Amino acid sequence: MTASAGRSHGNAKYHLEHCRCPVCTQAARDYENNRYRAIAYGRWQPFVDAGPVRQHVRALGEFGIGWIRAAKLAGVSTGGVSKLLYGDRPRGLAPSKRVRPETALKLLAVEPTLDNLGDRTSIDGTGTRRRLQALVYAGWTQSELARRMQMNRANFGKTIVSTLVAVGTLKTTRALYDELWRVEPVGAGVPASRAAAARQIAVARGWAPIGAWDDDVIDDPNAYPDWTGHCGTPKGRAIHYRIKVPVCRPCREAHAAAGQALAA
């Protein structure tokens, strides 16, 4: 699956693309409930129903984690997982109806975390966009960032505004951001004129600087940058005007709410 293709509504879209429509929300809820029940069964039964475990392994595939990789991550035999999914074809046997509880627990413990996802799996691009845009705001040119990411300039230009990106790109971006966010571009070899031009591009496009993002919100699609240090409070709007940055939505809403409170 390419980073721009998207995916059908369901559990994977809920987690990877942060879709919160009723279909995706219910699919994620059903999946987690099923998984927790299966784990609970494994605490006491000598054998457990293979159905929920098989569903979990197949669901991992939607996240780009194939069954062979899932088996390796779980530390179980690939032959056992093959029989779980496909049966014993040479012997004409159907997929397993039951599995040992320890095998079930190990497979159910494999989750589609960033470290487990395949590098080509597409994922929400919010954090990637924000990190790269913040680095440009700091004066890093897009050409230099592309070079450091070993990416051609055209692909970088798409990535910095993309809704979806590959997991490998997100990992590379995070590592680059951690390396550069405190480094002065000019001191690192970026010509001063080009650093200034990069900042002008970022300002013109409304990209937020590094200081506007905390680590715990930069990947959250519902979060807003804190441009002023007081965004979302009545103080924020005035600071926006003072630093000549367009007023953000949280500050507009806080200002309106304060006005309504005074009028009440």
Rosetta blueprint (number, residue, H / E / L):
1 M L
2 T L
3 A L
4 S L
5 A L
6 G L
7 R L
8 S L
9 H L
10 G L
11 N H
12 A H
13 K H
14 Y H
15 H H
16 L H
17 E L
18 H L
19 C L
20 R L
21 C L
22 P H
23 V H
24 C H
25 T H
26 Q H
27 A H
28 A H
29 R H
30 D H
31 Y H
32 E H
33 N H
34 N H
35 R H
36 Y H
37 R H
38 A H
39 I H
40 A H
41 Y H
42 G L
43 R L
44 W L
45 Q L
46 P L
47 F L
48 V E
49 D E
50 A H
51 G H
52 P H
53 V H
54 R H
55 Q H
56 H H
57 V H
58 R H
59 A H
60 L H
61 G H
62 E H
63 F L
64 G L
65 I L
66 G L
67 W H
68 I H
69 R H
70 A H
71 A H
72 K H
73 L H
74 A H
75 G L
76 V L
77 S L
78 T H
79 G H
80 G H
81 V H
82 S H
83 K H
84 L H
85 L H
86 Y H
87 G L
88 D E
89 R H
90 P H
91 R H
92 G L
93 L E
94 A L
95 P L
96 S L
97 K L
98 R E
99 V E
100 R L
101 P H
102 E H
103 T H
104 A H
105 L H
106 K H
107 L H
108 L H
109 A L
110 V L
111 E L
112 P L
113 T L
114 L L
115 D L
116 N L
117 L L
118 G L
119 D L
120 R L
121 T L
122 S E
123 I E
124 D E
125 G L
126 T H
127 G H
128 T H
129 R H
130 R H
131 R H
132 L H
133 Q H
134 A H
135 L H
136 V H
137 Y H
138 A L
139 G L
140 W L
141 T L
142 Q H
143 S H
144 E H
145 L H
146 A H
147 R H
148 R H
149 M L
150 Q L
151 M L
152 N L
153 R H
154 A H
155 N H
156 F H
157 G H
158 K H
159 T H
160 I L
161 V L
162 S L
163 T L
164 L E
165 V E
166 A E
167 V H
168 G H
169 T H
170 L H
171 K H
172 T H
173 T H
174 R H
175 A H
176 L H
177 Y H
178 D H
179 E H
180 L H
181 W L
182 R L
183 V L
184 E L
185 P L
186 V H
187 G H
188 A H
189 G L
190 V L
191 P L
192 A H
193 S H
194 R H
195 A H
196 A H
197 A H
198 A H
199 R H
200 Q H
201 I H
202 A H
203 V H
204 A H
205 R L
206 G L
207 W L
208 A L
209 P L
210 I H
211 G H
212 A H
213 W L
214 D L
215 D L
216 D L
217 V L
218 I L
219 D L
220 D L
221 P L
222 N L
223 A L
224 Y L
225 P L
226 D L
227 W L
228 T L
229 G L
230 H L
231 C L
232 G L
233 T L
234 P L
235 K L
236 G H
237 R H
238 A H
239 I H
240 H H
241 Y H
242 R H
243 I H
244 K L
245 V L
246 P L
247 V L
248 C L
249 R H
250 P H
251 C H
252 R H
253 E H
254 A H
255 H H
256 A H
257 A H
258 A H
259 G H
260 Q H
261 A H
262 L H
263 A H
264 A L
